[in-house]
Amino acid sequence: MDENSALPKSTIYAAVLAGCIIAFLGFGFSATFGVFLRPMSADLGWGREVFSLSVAIQALAWGFTQPFAGMAADRYGTARVLAFGAICAALGFFLRGSVMNPEVFVFSGVIVGIGTGACSFPVVIAALSKVVTAKQRSFVMGLGTAAASLGMFAAAPATSAMIKYFGWQQTIILISLSFVAILPFLIFVARVSVPTATSQRAGAFSKAIKTAFSDRSYLCLFFGFFVCGFHVAFIGTHLPAYIADIGLPIIVGGWSLALIGLFNIAGSFLAGWSGQIHSKKNMLASIYLSRAVVITIFILTPVSPMTIYIFSAVMGLLWLSTVPFTMGLVAQTQGLTYLSTLAGLVFLSHQVGSFAGAWLGGRIFDIYQSYTPMWWAAIVFGVLAAIIHMPIEENKKSILA
């Protein structure tokens, strides 16, 4: 074991299991909220930009919350941060389902974003990575990411079915309860959630951040993860609407997201395993380039349910498989002491990309009545991200360890 080597293995295993359940509950419904885009926009007459802006603001608030959540987790313990996040997210989703006002709906993105930023799976896997060995770290990160993906797989068809039988408004209220269900599992996380930086001097965090941003490898990870956010937010938010626009049932859109989540489980496990034996930067470059190729084939191929399902399955393999490699490289190049903080800042870049992908998708559609410009932008960004990751010096010893 690493920082908490004195802890019993049973305590650590229980914390890992609880962390996976938290990742499952905290990520699933928030990642599949795109299935609400078309029915809500049609019923309320807001246009797609209002919905997209709320989701984009949620992503941005999530991103800006992430580094502060990481700092708080480092200083005060992960369990407290997760509890705050779960309560905020529950309140935000409840507001979305109970107040039918475009301004309030957009503002709810801030509350949900803060909540999901504080109880998201990056906070969970950063905490768990500190209580396992360096060799196990990549696998545990992959395990936590896979649990989040399983949540997405379960939530997508469940949400589509609930919208069909209960209506979208009641479904959103029910979603808020999934975040309340996180709270009992925090008992197990609290047992291994030991603050690691409370004894550091006041300027230690700022020094660590300054040191990281002077490192080329960290900057490559920071800017590269922007593209990951752009891809997953655009596809996750707008793929169901894209599918419905061509005349296919809403359930096809739901299952497309479910397949992404299902195959992302395998992708995350494979990423966690391969990160122990292969170059992480080369794997990241391959993933981003593969995304560009897959999207190109998809938009140049006649669309049918089968091509949608194939695209979703392949994208699922590439979906969050970037996370174990990215977070693993942050730990590898920057050390563990400020891992939650520095990983949170990298995730901020991811969420800025998510803001761009979610909002621009709606904005571009409202202007051109087409998603084609966004698909081509996703292709170009994928190629650029592959290039950005190549200069990373993954064998360089961290000075913050």
C-alpha positions as CSV (number, residue, x, y, z in Angstrom):
1,M,0.0,0.0,0.0
2,D,1.0,3.6,-0.3
3,E,0.1,6.5,2.0
4,N,-2.2,4.4,4.2
5,S,-0.1,1.3,4.3
6,A,-1.1,0.6,7.9
7,L,-4.7,0.2,7.0
8,P,-6.2,-3.3,6.9
9,K,-6.7,-4.7,3.4
10,S,-10.4,-5.2,4.1
11,T,-10.8,-1.5,4.9
12,I,-9.1,-0.5,1.6
13,Y,-11.1,-3.0,-0.4
14,A,-14.3,-1.7,1.2
15,A,-13.3,1.9,0.3
16,V,-12.6,0.9,-3.3
17,L,-16.0,-0.8,-3.6
18,A,-17.8,2.1,-2.0
19,G,-15.8,4.5,-4.3
20,C,-17.0,2.5,-7.3
21,I,-20.6,2.7,-6.2
22,I,-20.3,6.5,-5.7
23,A,-18.8,6.8,-9.2
24,F,-21.7,4.7,-10.5
25,L,-24.4,6.8,-8.9
26,G,-22.7,10.2,-9.3
27,F,-21.8,10.0,-13.0
28,G,-24.6,7.9,-14.7
29,F,-27.6,10.2,-14.8
30,S,-25.5,13.4,-15.2
31,A,-23.7,12.0,-18.2
32,T,-26.9,10.9,-19.9
33,F,-28.9,14.1,-19.4
34,G,-28.7,14.7,-23.2
35,V,-31.8,12.4,-23.7
36,F,-33.9,15.2,-22.2
37,L,-32.8,17.8,-24.9
38,R,-35.4,17.1,-27.5
39,P,-38.5,16.4,-25.4
40,M,-37.8,19.4,-23.1
41,S,-36.9,21.8,-25.9
42,A,-40.0,20.7,-27.8
43,D,-42.4,20.9,-24.9
44,L,-41.2,24.2,-23.5
45,G,-40.4,25.9,-26.8
46,W,-37.0,27.2,-25.6
47,G,-34.9,26.1,-28.5
48,R,-31.9,23.9,-28.1
49,E,-29.4,26.6,-27.1
50,V,-31.1,27.1,-23.7
51,F,-30.8,23.4,-22.8
52,S,-27.3,23.3,-24.3
53,L,-26.2,26.4,-22.3
54,S,-27.4,24.9,-19.0
55,V,-25.5,21.7,-19.7
56,A,-22.5,23.7,-20.8
57,I,-22.5,25.9,-17.7
58,Q,-22.9,22.7,-15.6
59,A,-19.7,21.4,-17.3
60,L,-17.9,24.6,-16.7
61,A,-19.0,24.9,-13.1
62,W,-18.0,21.3,-12.6
63,G,-14.6,22.1,-14.1
64,F,-14.0,25.2,-11.9
65,T,-15.2,23.3,-8.8
66,Q,-12.9,20.3,-9.5
67,P,-9.5,21.9,-8.5
68,F,-11.1,23.4,-5.3
69,A,-12.7,20.1,-4.5
70,G,-9.3,18.5,-5.0
71,M,-7.7,21.0,-2.6
72,A,-10.4,20.5,-0.1
73,A,-10.1,16.7,-0.3
74,D,-6.3,17.0,0.1
75,R,-6.7,19.3,3.2
76,Y,-9.9,18.0,4.9
77,G,-10.6,14.5,3.6
78,T,-12.5,13.2,0.6
79,A,-15.6,12.1,2.4
80,R,-16.6,15.6,3.4
81,V,-16.2,16.9,-0.1
82,L,-18.2,14.1,-1.6
83,A,-21.1,14.7,0.9
84,F,-21.2,18.4,0.0
85,G,-21.2,17.5,-3.7
86,A,-24.0,14.9,-3.5
87,I,-26.3,17.3,-1.6
88,C,-25.6,20.2,-4.1
89,A,-26.3,17.9,-7.1
90,A,-29.5,16.6,-5.6
91,L,-30.8,20.1,-5.0
92,G,-29.8,21.2,-8.5
93,F,-31.6,18.4,-10.3
94,F,-34.6,19.0,-8.1
95,L,-34.6,22.6,-9.2
96,R,-34.4,21.6,-12.8
97,G,-37.5,19.4,-12.5
98,S,-39.6,21.7,-10.4
99,V,-39.2,25.3,-11.8
100,M,-40.0,25.7,-15.5
101,N,-38.3,28.9,-16.3
102,P,-35.4,29.2,-18.8
103,E,-33.3,31.5,-16.6
104,V,-33.7,29.2,-13.6
105,F,-33.0,26.2,-15.8
106,V,-29.7,27.8,-17.0
107,F,-28.8,28.8,-13.5
108,S,-29.4,25.2,-12.2
109,G,-26.5,24.2,-14.3
110,V,-24.3,26.1,-11.8
111,I,-25.7,24.2,-8.8
112,V,-25.5,20.8,-10.5
113,G,-22.0,21.6,-11.8
114,I,-20.7,22.5,-8.4
115,G,-22.3,19.3,-7.0
116,T,-21.1,17.0,-9.6
117,G,-17.6,18.6,-9.5
118,A,-17.4,17.8,-5.8
119,C,-18.7,14.3,-5.9
120,S,-17.4,13.2,-9.3
121,F,-15.3,10.2,-10.1
122,P,-12.0,12.1,-10.5
123,V,-12.3,13.0,-6.8
124,V,-13.0,9.4,-5.9
125,I,-10.2,7.8,-8.0
126,A,-7.7,10.4,-6.8
127,A,-8.5,9.4,-3.2
128,L,-8.3,5.7,-3.9
129,S,-5.0,6.0,-5.8
130,K,-3.4,7.1,-2.6
131,V,-4.1,3.9,-0.7
132,V,-2.8,1.4,-3.2
133,T,0.6,0.6,-4.5
134,A,2.1,2.5,-7.5
135,K,1.7,-0.7,-9.6
136,Q,-2.0,-1.0,-8.7
137,R,-2.8,2.7,-9.2
138,S,-3.5,2.6,-12.9
139,F,-5.8,-0.4,-12.4
140,V,-7.7,1.2,-9.6
141,M,-8.2,4.4,-11.7
142,G,-9.5,2.2,-14.5
143,L,-11.8,0.4,-12.1
144,G,-13.3,3.7,-10.8
145,T,-13.7,4.9,-14.4
146,A,-15.4,1.7,-15.4
147,A,-17.8,2.0,-12.5
148,A,-18.8,5.5,-13.7
149,S,-19.3,4.0,-17.2
150,L,-21.5,1.3,-15.8
151,G,-23.6,4.0,-14.3
152,M,-23.9,5.6,-17.7
153,F,-24.9,2.3,-19.3
154,A,-27.6,1.7,-16.7
155,A,-28.8,5.3,-16.6
156,A,-29.3,5.9,-20.4
157,P,-32.1,3.3,-21.1
158,A,-33.5,3.7,-17.6
159,T,-33.9,7.5,-18.2
160,S,-35.4,6.9,-21.7
161,A,-37.9,4.5,-20.2
162,M,-38.8,6.8,-17.3
163,I,-39.4,9.7,-19.7
164,K,-41.7,7.5,-21.7
165,Y,-43.8,6.3,-18.7
166,F,-43.5,9.2,-16.2
167,G,-42.6,12.2,-18.4
168,W,-39.4,14.1,-18.4
169,Q,-40.3,16.4,-15.4
170,Q,-40.9,13.6,-12.9
171,T,-37.9,11.7,-14.2
172,I,-35.6,14.7,-13.3
173,I,-37.0,14.7,-9.8
174,L,-36.3,11.0,-9.5
175,I,-32.7,11.5,-10.7
176,S,-32.1,13.9,-7.8
177,L,-32.6,11.0,-5.4
178,S,-29.7,9.1,-7.0
179,F,-27.3,11.6,-5.5
180,V,-28.9,11.3,-2.0
181,A,-28.2,7.6,-2.3
182,I,-24.4,8.4,-2.3
183,L,-24.4,9.5,1.3
184,P,-24.4,6.1,3.2
185,F,-21.3,4.9,1.2
186,L,-19.2,7.8,2.5
187,I,-18.7,6.0,5.8
188,F,-16.3,3.6,4.0
189,V,-14.5,6.3,2.1
190,A,-14.0,8.3,5.3
191,R,-12.0,5.4,6.9
192,V,-9.2,5.9,4.3
193,S,-9.8,9.6,3.6
194,V,-6.8,11.0,5.4
195,P,-5.9,14.7,4.8
196,T,-2.4,14.8,3.3
197,A,-1.5,18.4,3.1
198,T,-2.9,20.2,6.2
199,S,0.5,20.5,7.7
200,Q,2.0,22.2,4.6
201,R,2.7,25.9,4.7
202,A,0.1,28.3,3.3
203,G,1.9,28.9,0.0
204,A,2.5,25.2,-0.7
205,F,-0.5,24.8,-2.9
206,S,0.3,27.8,-5.1
207,K,3.9,26.7,-5.4
208,A,2.8,23.2,-6.5
209,I,0.5,24.7,-9.1
210,K,3.2,27.0,-10.4
211,T,5.7,24.2,-10.6
212,A,3.3,22.0,-12.5
213,F,2.4,24.7,-15.0
214,S,6.1,25.3,-15.7
215,D,6.4,21.6,-16.7
216,R,5.8,20.9,-20.4
217,S,4.4,17.5,-19.7
218,Y,1.7,18.8,-17.4
219,L,0.8,21.5,-19.9
220,C,0.4,18.9,-22.6
221,L,-2.0,16.9,-20.4
222,F,-3.9,20.1,-19.5
223,F,-4.5,21.2,-23.1
224,G,-5.0,17.7,-24.4
225,F,-7.8,16.9,-21.9
226,F,-9.7,19.9,-23.3
227,V,-10.3,17.8,-26.4
228,C,-11.6,14.9,-24.4
229,G,-14.2,17.1,-22.8
230,F,-15.2,18.6,-26.2
231,H,-15.8,15.2,-27.6
232,V,-17.7,13.6,-24.8
233,A,-19.9,16.7,-24.1
234,F,-20.9,17.2,-27.7
235,I,-21.6,13.6,-28.4
236,G,-23.2,12.9,-25.0
237,T,-25.5,16.0,-25.2
238,H,-26.4,16.0,-28.9
239,L,-26.2,12.5,-30.2
240,P,-29.7,11.6,-29.0
241,A,-31.1,14.7,-30.7
242,Y,-29.1,14.0,-33.8
243,I,-30.6,10.6,-34.0
244,A,-34.1,11.8,-33.4
245,D,-33.7,14.5,-36.1
246,I,-33.3,11.8,-38.7
247,G,-36.6,10.2,-37.7
248,L,-35.5,7.4,-35.3
249,P,-37.2,6.8,-32.0
250,I,-36.0,8.3,-28.8
251,I,-35.1,4.9,-27.4
252,V,-32.4,4.6,-30.1
253,G,-30.8,7.7,-28.7
254,G,-31.0,6.2,-25.2
255,W,-29.5,2.9,-26.3
256,S,-26.7,4.8,-28.2
257,L,-25.6,6.4,-24.9
258,A,-26.1,3.1,-23.1
259,L,-23.8,1.3,-25.5
260,I,-21.2,4.1,-25.1
261,G,-21.4,3.4,-21.3
262,L,-21.3,-0.4,-21.7
263,F,-18.3,-0.5,-24.0
264,N,-16.6,2.2,-21.9
265,I,-16.5,-0.3,-19.1
266,A,-14.3,-2.5,-21.2
267,G,-12.3,0.5,-22.5
268,S,-11.7,1.7,-19.0
269,F,-10.6,-1.7,-17.7
270,L,-8.3,-2.2,-20.7
271,A,-6.9,1.3,-20.2
272,G,-6.2,0.6,-16.5
273,W,-4.5,-2.7,-17.4
274,S,-2.5,-1.4,-20.3
275,G,-1.4,1.6,-18.4
276,Q,0.7,-0.7,-16.2
277,I,2.7,-2.1,-19.1
278,H,2.5,0.4,-22.0
279,S,3.5,4.0,-22.6
280,K,0.7,6.1,-21.3
281,K,1.4,9.1,-23.6
282,N,1.4,6.8,-26.7
283,M,-1.9,5.2,-25.6
284,L,-3.4,8.7,-25.2
285,A,-2.3,9.8,-28.7
286,S,-3.7,6.6,-30.2
287,I,-7.1,7.1,-28.5
288,Y,-7.5,10.7,-29.7
289,L,-6.4,9.8,-33.3
290,S,-8.8,6.8,-33.2
291,R,-11.7,9.1,-32.2
292,A,-11.0,11.3,-35.2
293,V,-11.0,8.3,-37.6
294,V,-14.2,6.8,-36.1
295,I,-16.1,10.1,-36.3
296,T,-15.0,10.6,-39.9
297,I,-16.3,7.2,-40.9
298,F,-19.5,7.8,-39.0
299,I,-20.4,11.1,-40.7
300,L,-19.5,9.7,-44.2
301,T,-21.6,6.6,-43.8
302,P,-25.4,6.5,-44.3
303,V,-27.0,6.6,-40.9
304,S,-29.1,3.7,-39.6
305,P,-29.7,2.1,-36.2
306,M,-27.0,-0.4,-36.9
307,T,-24.3,2.3,-37.8
308,I,-25.3,4.3,-34.8
309,Y,-24.9,1.3,-32.5
310,I,-21.5,0.4,-34.0
311,F,-20.4,4.0,-33.7
312,S,-21.5,4.1,-30.1
313,A,-19.8,0.8,-29.2
314,V,-16.5,1.9,-30.7
315,M,-16.7,5.4,-29.2
316,G,-17.5,3.7,-25.9
317,L,-14.1,1.9,-26.0
318,L,-12.5,5.3,-26.5
319,W,-14.8,7.3,-24.2
320,L,-13.2,7.6,-20.8
321,S,-10.2,5.4,-21.4
322,T,-8.3,8.6,-21.5
323,V,-8.9,9.1,-17.8
324,P,-6.6,6.4,-16.3
325,F,-3.8,7.4,-18.6
326,T,-4.2,11.1,-18.0
327,M,-4.6,10.9,-14.2
328,G,-1.8,8.3,-14.1
329,L,0.5,10.6,-15.9
330,V,-0.3,13.5,-13.6
331,A,0.6,11.2,-10.6
332,Q,3.7,9.9,-12.4
333,T,5.0,13.3,-13.4
334,Q,3.8,15.5,-10.5
335,G,3.7,13.1,-7.5
336,L,1.0,12.2,-5.0
337,T,1.1,15.0,-2.5
338,Y,-1.1,17.4,-4.4
339,L,-2.6,14.8,-6.8
340,S,-6.2,15.8,-6.1
341,T,-5.5,19.4,-6.7
342,L,-3.4,19.0,-9.9
343,A,-5.7,16.3,-11.3
344,G,-8.6,18.7,-10.6
345,L,-6.9,21.5,-12.6
346,V,-6.4,19.1,-15.5
347,F,-10.1,18.1,-15.2
348,L,-10.9,21.9,-15.4
349,S,-9.5,21.9,-18.9
350,H,-11.6,18.9,-19.7
351,Q,-14.7,20.7,-18.5
352,V,-13.9,23.9,-20.4
353,G,-13.8,21.6,-23.5
354,S,-17.2,20.2,-22.3
355,F,-18.6,23.7,-22.2
356,A,-17.5,24.3,-25.7
357,G,-18.8,21.0,-27.0
358,A,-22.2,21.2,-25.3
359,W,-23.0,24.9,-25.9
360,L,-21.6,25.2,-29.4
361,G,-23.4,22.1,-30.5
362,G,-26.7,23.8,-29.6
363,R,-25.6,27.2,-31.0
364,I,-24.4,25.8,-34.3
365,F,-27.5,23.7,-34.7
366,D,-29.8,26.7,-34.1
367,I,-27.9,28.7,-36.7
368,Y,-27.4,26.0,-39.4
369,Q,-30.0,23.4,-38.5
370,S,-27.2,20.9,-38.8
371,Y,-24.5,19.3,-36.6
372,T,-22.1,18.8,-39.5
373,P,-19.7,21.7,-38.6
374,M,-19.4,20.3,-35.0
375,W,-18.6,16.8,-36.3
376,W,-15.7,18.2,-38.4
377,A,-14.5,20.3,-35.5
378,A,-14.4,17.1,-33.4
379,I,-12.3,15.4,-36.0
380,V,-9.7,18.2,-36.2
381,F,-9.4,18.4,-32.4
382,G,-8.8,14.7,-32.2
383,V,-5.9,14.9,-34.6
384,L,-4.5,17.9,-32.7
385,A,-4.8,16.1,-29.3
386,A,-2.9,13.2,-30.7
387,I,0.0,15.5,-31.6
388,I,-0.1,17.4,-28.3
389,H,0.6,14.4,-26.2
390,M,3.7,13.3,-27.9
391,P,6.2,15.6,-26.2
392,I,5.2,14.3,-22.7
393,E,8.3,13.1,-20.7
394,E,6.6,10.3,-18.8
395,N,9.8,8.9,-17.2
396,K,10.8,12.3,-15.8
397,K,11.0,12.2,-12.0
398,S,8.6,14.4,-10.2
399,I,10.0,17.2,-8.0
400,L,6.7,17.4,-6.0
401,A,6.6,13.8,-4.9
